[in-house]
Structures are given as C-alpha cells and as structure tokens.
C-alpha cells in the first residue's frame, strides 16, 4: 500500500511534469521568435512528451487508489541568451527530473512498495534517453556556434521530430 508520503511525492512529480511541459513550450516560443522553427518543433515535441509523462503518473495514482492534487504551474523562463543557452537549460532541467525520479524510487524502496518500484523503472530508463538526447544536441549546437549554415542544417533536422507515444509505456 502506498503511503501518504509517497502519494505526495507522486503528486509533486505530476505537477513537475506539467511544469516541464510548460518550460519546453517557453523554449519553443523563444526558438520561434528567433526564426528557428525546427528547434521550436523539437521543444514542442518535448512538451508533448512531458505531458505524456504527467498523465502516466496521473493514471498510476488513481490505479493505486490515490487522489491527484493539481497545483499552480509556475511561469516558465521565456528569455534566453541564444539557442545554446536554451539547450543547456533543457539539459540541466532533465538532470533535475532524473534526480526527482531517483528520490521517488528511494522512497518506494524504503517503503518496499514493489509495484511503484516497478512503475518508476520506466521513468528512470526514460531519463537516460532524455539526458542523452539533450546532451547530444547540446554538443551539436555548440559545434554550430559561428556557423550559421550548420545551425540551419540542424534546425532543418529538428523540424522532422514527431511525438510518438512509447509502446512500452
């Protein structure tokens, strides 16, 4: 049985995933404002992924006979120095998300809540992918510094990204 402490942490994560989605929409708006629509598309898709994550947690809370408690979503950042700054902040954000899932897993382990441990494994595995995606793109964006043609080629590449809900979820 899930404790109130673990339900509270799961609820906090639902809300944080909504905030994450909002954060990536802010990055998308920034990218669009500097005419990098491919980058904007990347961030919009990222926002969709975060909504998917929020709803996965939302559904799990109800499956375990809990109650979802939605909170106010903080205003996201809207101003960045450049696209590199946006990606660096995105990477940093994903590292925070990873640490939050580790904390959730730690609590589930302490409470020997095996169903939640199993459930959280998917998110922990997902975070490896999320951090890797941002780290890889961050390196590419760094290599594009001072090379407008390379930046626009990467922008074109990112315009093809689409959200496909994971089948293993």
C-alpha positions as CSV (number, residue, x, y, z in Angstrom):
1,X,0.0,0.0,0.0
2,X,1.3,3.4,-0.9
3,X,2.0,5.8,2.0
4,X,0.8,9.4,2.1
5,X,4.4,10.4,1.8
6,X,4.8,8.5,-1.5
7,X,1.5,9.7,-2.8
8,X,2.5,13.2,-2.0
9,X,5.8,12.8,-3.9
10,X,4.0,11.2,-6.9
11,X,1.6,14.2,-6.9
12,X,4.5,16.6,-6.8
13,X,6.0,14.8,-9.8
14,X,2.8,15.0,-11.8
15,X,2.8,18.8,-11.3
16,X,6.5,19.0,-12.1
17,X,5.9,17.2,-15.4
18,X,3.3,19.7,-16.2
19,X,5.8,22.4,-15.4
20,X,8.3,20.7,-17.6
21,X,5.9,20.8,-20.5
22,X,5.3,24.5,-19.9
23,X,9.1,25.0,-19.7
24,X,9.6,23.4,-23.1
25,X,6.8,25.4,-24.6
26,X,8.7,28.5,-23.3
27,X,11.8,27.3,-25.1
28,X,9.7,26.6,-28.2
29,X,8.4,30.2,-28.1
30,X,11.9,31.5,-27.8
31,X,13.2,29.4,-30.7
32,X,10.2,30.5,-32.9
33,X,10.9,34.2,-32.0
34,X,14.4,33.9,-33.5
35,X,13.2,32.1,-36.6
36,X,14.4,28.6,-35.7
37,X,11.2,26.7,-36.3
38,X,12.9,23.3,-36.3
39,X,14.2,24.0,-32.8
40,X,10.8,25.2,-31.9
41,X,9.4,21.9,-33.2
42,X,11.9,19.9,-31.1
43,X,10.8,21.8,-27.9
44,X,7.1,21.4,-28.8
45,X,7.5,17.7,-29.1
46,X,9.4,17.7,-25.9
47,X,6.5,19.4,-24.3
48,X,4.2,16.7,-25.6
49,X,6.4,14.0,-24.1
50,X,6.3,15.7,-20.7
51,X,2.5,15.8,-20.8
52,X,2.6,12.1,-21.6
53,X,4.8,11.5,-18.5
54,X,2.4,13.6,-16.4
55,X,-0.6,11.6,-17.4
56,X,1.2,8.3,-16.9
57,X,1.9,9.3,-13.3
58,X,-1.7,10.7,-13.0
59,X,-3.2,7.4,-14.1
60,X,-1.0,5.4,-11.8
61,X,-2.0,7.4,-8.7
62,X,-5.6,6.6,-9.5
63,X,-4.8,2.9,-10.2
64,X,-3.3,2.8,-6.7
65,X,-6.5,4.3,-5.2
66,X,-4.9,7.7,-4.6
67,X,-6.0,11.2,-5.4
68,X,-4.3,13.5,-7.8
69,X,-3.8,17.0,-6.5
70,X,-3.1,19.6,-9.2
71,X,-1.2,22.7,-8.2
72,X,-0.5,26.0,-9.8
73,X,2.1,25.8,-12.5
74,X,5.0,28.3,-12.2
75,X,5.7,30.6,-15.1
76,X,8.4,29.2,-17.3
77,X,11.5,31.1,-18.5
78,X,10.9,32.9,-21.8
79,X,14.2,34.7,-22.4
80,X,17.5,33.0,-23.3
81,X,20.8,34.4,-24.4
82,X,20.8,32.2,-27.5
83,X,19.7,28.7,-28.6
84,X,22.7,27.2,-26.9
85,X,21.5,28.7,-23.6
86,X,18.1,27.2,-24.1
87,X,19.6,23.7,-24.7
88,X,21.9,24.0,-21.8
89,X,19.0,24.8,-19.5
90,X,17.0,22.0,-21.1
91,X,19.8,19.6,-20.3
92,X,20.1,20.9,-16.7
93,X,16.3,20.6,-16.3
94,X,16.4,16.9,-17.4
95,X,19.1,16.3,-14.8
96,X,16.8,17.7,-12.2
97,X,14.0,15.5,-13.4
98,X,16.3,12.5,-13.1
99,X,17.2,13.4,-9.5
100,X,13.5,13.7,-8.7
101,X,12.7,10.2,-10.0
102,X,15.7,8.9,-8.1
103,X,14.2,10.4,-4.9
104,X,10.8,8.8,-5.7
105,X,12.5,5.4,-6.3
106,X,14.4,5.8,-3.0
107,X,11.1,6.4,-1.1
108,X,9.4,3.4,-2.9
109,X,12.4,1.2,-2.0
110,X,12.4,2.4,1.6
111,X,8.7,1.5,1.9
112,X,9.1,-1.7,0.0
113,X,6.4,-0.6,-2.4
114,X,7.2,-3.0,-5.2
115,X,4.5,-2.0,-7.7
116,X,5.7,1.6,-7.5
117,X,9.4,0.5,-7.8
118,X,8.4,-1.4,-11.0
119,X,6.4,1.5,-12.3
120,X,9.2,4.0,-11.7
121,X,11.8,1.9,-13.5
122,X,10.2,3.0,-16.8
123,X,10.8,6.7,-15.9
124,X,14.3,6.1,-14.8
125,X,15.1,4.3,-18.1
126,X,13.4,7.2,-19.9
127,X,15.5,9.7,-18.2
128,X,18.7,8.1,-19.5
129,X,17.3,8.7,-23.0
130,X,16.1,12.2,-22.2
131,X,19.5,13.3,-20.8
132,X,21.3,11.7,-23.7
133,X,19.2,13.4,-26.3
134,X,19.8,16.8,-24.7
135,X,23.5,16.2,-24.2
136,X,23.9,15.1,-27.8
137,X,22.0,18.1,-29.2
138,X,23.9,20.4,-26.8
139,X,27.2,19.2,-28.3
140,X,25.8,19.7,-31.8
141,X,24.6,23.2,-31.1
142,X,28.0,24.1,-29.6
143,X,29.7,22.9,-32.8
144,X,27.3,25.2,-34.8
145,X,28.5,28.3,-32.9
146,X,29.6,30.9,-35.5
147,X,28.5,28.6,-38.4
148,X,25.0,29.8,-39.5
149,X,24.8,27.2,-42.2
150,X,25.4,24.4,-39.8
151,X,22.8,25.9,-37.4
152,X,20.2,26.0,-40.1
153,X,21.0,22.4,-41.1
154,X,20.4,21.3,-37.6
155,X,17.2,23.4,-37.5
156,X,16.0,21.5,-40.6
157,X,16.9,18.2,-39.0
158,X,14.9,19.0,-35.8
159,X,11.9,20.1,-37.8
160,X,11.2,16.4,-38.6
161,X,10.8,15.3,-35.0
162,X,7.4,14.0,-34.1
163,X,5.8,12.8,-30.8
164,X,5.1,9.1,-30.9
165,X,3.7,7.7,-27.6
166,X,6.0,4.9,-26.4
167,X,4.7,1.4,-26.9
168,X,6.5,0.1,-23.8
169,X,4.7,2.5,-21.5
